[in-house]
Amino acid sequence: MKKQRRKIKKSLQERILDIIIHSIAVIMILAIIYPLWFIIIASFSNPADVATGQVWLWPKKWILDGYKELFKQASLWRSYGNTIFYTIAGTLFALFINITAGYAMSRKDMVGRKWINVYYIIPMFISGGLIPIYLVVKDFNLINSIWVMIIPFSVSSYNIIVARTFFRSNLPESLWESAQIDGCGTIRYFISFALPLSKAVIAVIGLWTAVGIWNSWFNALIYLQDETLQPLQLLLRRILISNQSLLGAATGEMAAELRRLSDMMKYASIVVSTIPIMCLYPFLQKYFNQGVMIGAIKE
């Protein structure tokens, strides 16, 4: 009887602990999801209702003025297309550079491997600065070119180190030796064996790179003066700044209307610029959970 009571008591303790853990998990999920949901409903709500706290879980009244004004911008879809191109091309190019470099650095027979590792680590702590980088980009005739958003900033020391750690810890040396016996060379081994077994690290680095390029506006501000080449984030920034300038010059009812439209466009621009990345994440989640801790593996 005593043993059964102990088992029952232990079972109750485990249930209580499970309830506490699940409750904490639900609170954390709500703390992450609610701000995103609030931005969405605020983009369809009257800013006055949002400011007075009348909008919590659902818009008090559905209003599309923010999206209408935003979509009236003639250059919006062109900038959207630029951002999509920069993101896809930049991510593919960065994956090619960083994954191949990480694999090469993971090979024990690579000549000068230790010195090259140091060479990649130094830029993580020391940068040349904005002016020297601008002069280098200018010397390569990349100013006002679509390639300035793809080539110069594709190398990431951190991503290379993550890829190197993954290859070193997940690809056994016996696999390489077996491939050599079958007459497989380095390049064929990398393409036929290493890459198919590296979906997790490719997905993680690809997602990090894509999000970084999609949200990037500073590089475009510095290196792209041609408005036809500018990405979405820079266009939205320019629209919001322009609205603030008009708001400062207006008075009376016009100022109130401009403030209302400016606030609605601000929320609408956040939704428009983040939805594509939010839709991409669920497809990569299964790889992301596996690969996000790769860089923490002890060599």
N, C-alpha and C positions, 0 to 999 in steps of 0.2 A: 504493500500500500504506500509506504514511504517513497519507494522508487517511482511509483506512478505519479504521486503528488509532485515530486521533483521534476518529472518530465512535463507535467501539466504547467507547473510554475515556469519552467524554462520556455515552454511554448508560448505562454502569455507574454513573457519578456521579449521574445523574438517578434511577436506580433506588434507589440507597442513600439519596438524599435523600427519595424518596417513602416508603421504608420507615420512615425516621426520623419524617417528618411523620405518617404513618398511626399509628405507634406512640404518638406523643404524643397524637394525637386519641383513640385507644382508651383511653389512661390517663385522660385528662380526662373521657371519657364514663363510665368506671367510677367515677371519683371523685365524679361527680354522681349516678349511678344507685344505687350501693351503699348510701349512707345512707338513701335512700328505701326500698330493698328491706329493709334491716336493720330499719327501723321496722315494716314490715309483718310480717316473720317474728317480731320480738320481741313483737308484739301477740298472737301465737298460741303463745308459748313461756312456759315457767316462768321468772319473773324470776331465780330462783337460777341457772338454766342460762345466762341472759344475762349475769349479773354475773360468773360464773366463766369466761366466754369459750367456753362449749361450743356456742354458737349462732353460726354464721358465714354459711352459705348456705341452710340449711334448718332448720326447728324440730326439736329433738331429740324433742319430743312435742307433738302438736297439742292445745292447750288453748283453749277458748272462754269461759272464765270472765270475762275482761275485757269481752268484748262482751255476754255475758249480763247482767252487773251494770250495764253502761252502758245497755242497752236496757230495763232494768227501770224506769228513770227515766220517770215518767209524762209529764213535760213535754218529753222529748227531741224527739218528732216535732213538737210544736207549735213549739218553738224552731227546728227544722229548717225548717218551713214559713215562719216569720217571716224567717229568713235568706234563703231563696230569694226571697221577695217583696221584701225590701229590696234584694237584689242585682239582680234583674231591673228593678224599678221605678226604683231609684236609678241604674242604668247607663243606662237609656233616657233618664231625665230629664237626667242629666249629659251624655250625648251631644248631646241637643237644645240644651242651653245652650252647651256648649263648642265644638261644631262650628259652630253658627250665629254665635257670637261670633268664632271664628277666621276664618270666611269674611268677615264684615263688616270685620274689621281688615285683611284682605288686600286690600281694595278701595282703589285709589289715590284714588278720588273721594270717599272717606268724609270728612266734615267733622270736624276735630279728631282725626284718626287718630293723630298723634304723641302728643298729650296723653293719649289713651285708652290707648295702649301703655304709657306711663309709669304710668298709674293701675293697670294690671294687673300691672306688674312689681313695684311697691312691696310688695304683700302677700307676694311670694315671699321677702322678706328681713325684713319687720316684721309681727308679729302683734299683735292687740289683747289677747291673753291670755285665759286661761280664764274669769275672772270676768266681764269685759265681754261675752264671747260668750254666756255663760250668761244674763246679764241680757237680752240682745237676744232670745235664743231664748224666754225666759220671757215677755217683753213681747208676742211674737207668739203666745202660748198654744200652743206646740209641745211643752212638757214633757209626758211621758207620752202622746205621740202617735206614730203610725206615721210621720208625715211628718217627724219630727225626724231620722230616719235617711236621708231622701231629699233634702229641700229645702235646709237650711241649708249643707251642706258639698258641694254639687254643683259649685260653680264651682272650677275649677283653673286658675290662671294659667299653669302649665307646659303643660297640655294645650291651652289656648287658643293659646299661642305656637307649639306644635308644629303645630296645625291651620292657623294663619295661614301658617307657613312652607311647609306642604305646598301649600296653595291657591295661594300666590304663585309657587311654583317649578314646579308641575305643570299649572296651567291657563293656557294662553297667552291673552294679551289678544285675539288675533285670533278666538278662539272666542267670546268675549263680543261682539265687534263683529259677527260673523256672526249670532249669535243676535238681536242688536238689529235687524239688517236684516230679519230674518224676523218682527219684531214681538214678540220675547220680552222680558218684563220681568225685573226683578231676582229676584223670588221664584220665578218659573217657571224661570229660568236656574239658580238654585241647586238646585231640586228635580229638574229634568229633565237637567241637564248636570253640575253640580258634584258632587252626591252620588253618582251612579253611577260617576263617575271617582275617587271618594275611598274606595274600599273598604279600602285598606291603612291609611290613617290612622284610619278609623272602627274597624277591627278592633283596632288597637293601643291606641287610647284606651279603647275598650270593655273590652279585656282588663285594662288597668291599673286601670280604675275598678272592674270586677267583682271583681278580686282584693282591692283595697283595702276594698271594702264587705264582702265575704265574711269577711275576717279581722278586721274592725273589732269591738272590744269596749269600747274606752274611751269612745266617745261614748254607747253604750248604758248603760254604768255610770254616766255623769254625768246623762243626760237621761231614762232610762227606769227608774222605780222599780216599775212594774207588771210582775210576772213573766210575765204572759201575753203581753207585747209584746217580751220580751227575745230576742235572737238566740242562735244555737247557741253561738258562741264564749263568750259571757258565762255561759251555762248550764254549759258544760264547765269553765270557770274556777271556778265556784261548787262544782261537784261535787268537783273536785280539792282545793280548799281545805277543804271539809267532810271529805273523807277524811283529810287531814293532821291535822285537829283531832281526829277520832276515833282516829287512830293515836297521837297524843300522850297520850290518856287511857287507852289500853288497855295491858295488860301480858301477859307470858307468851305462850302459844300463840295467844291472840286477837290480840295485837299482830303476831305473825308472819304470821297469815292476812290481817289487814287490810293489812299492808305488801305482801303478794303481790298482793292484789286491787287495791290502789292503783296499784302499778307497771303491772299489766296494763291497767287502765282508762286510765292515762296514755298508753300506746302506742295503745290502741284509739281513744281520743278524737282523737289526731293523725290516724289513718287515716280515721276517719269524717268529720273536718272538712276534709280535703285532697283526698279522692278526686274530688268533683265538679269542682273547679277543674282537677285534673290531667286529667280526661276532656275538659274543654272546650278545653284548649290545642291538641291536635293538629288540631282543625278550623280554628283560626285561625293555625296556624304559617306557612302560605304567605303570608299577609298580614303576619304579624308580622316575618318576615325582611326584607320589603321596607320596612316602615314604621318599624322601630325606629331607623333612622339618619336619619329625617326631620328631627329637631330639630337635627342637626349640619350641615345644608346651609347654605352661606354665602349670605346674601341679596345 
